[in-house]
Amino acid sequence: MLELFFLIGFVAMLLVTGISLLGVMAALFVAAAFMLLGGLFAMVFKLLPWLILAVVGVWIYRSMQKPQVRRY
């Protein structure tokens, strides 16, 4: 929701200051790309403890398994 308010305010301020519509569209595209990348990094940091827990769980599970004899 805050991203939507940011985009509306961003476009409104660019139009009020006299930037052309093409410039507004280019700036809007760049701002959306930065927000997308920022959101992806924020999601990775938010899920990082769960990812580490999953890796530790798989490591413990594999260490408890008996090594299987390979029969070729």
N, C-alpha and C positions, 0 to 999 in steps of 0.2 A: 504494500500500500504506500509506503514511504517512497519507493522507487517511482511510482506513478505520479505522486505529488512533485517529486524532483523533476521528472521529465516535463510536466506541464509548466512548472515555474521556469525551467531552463528555456523552453521554447518561447514562453511569454516574454522573458527578459531579452532574449535575442531579437525578437520581433520589435519590441519597444525601442531598443537601442538602434534600430535601423539596419540590421544585418539582412541580407537578401534571403529569399526563401531557399535558394540552393545552398547557401552557407548554413542556414538553420538545419536543413536536412543532413548535411555532412556532419555538423556538430552533434546532431541527435544520434546519428549512426555511431560516431566515435564514443559518445557518452554511454550508449547502450552496450557497446562492446566492452568498455571498461567495467561497467556494472556487472555484466555477465561473468567476466573473469574474476572480479572481486567476490561475487557470490559463490563461484566454484571454489575459490580458495577458502572462503569462510566455511563452506560445507565440509571441506576436507579437514580443516582444523577442528570442527565440531565433532566429526565422526572418528577422529584419530584415536581416541582411547578405545573405542569399540573395535577398530581395525587391529590395534595392538593386542587386545584381548583375544581376538580370533586367531591371530598368528601364534600367540602363546598357547592357546588351547590345542591347536593342531600340532605344535611342537611337542607338547606333553603327551598327546595321544600317540604320536608316532614313536616317542621314546619308550612307551609302555608296551608296544607291540613286539612280539617275538620276531626276530629276523626269520623270514621264510626261506626254506631251502629251494633253490632254483633247480628245476629238473628240465634239462634240455634233451 
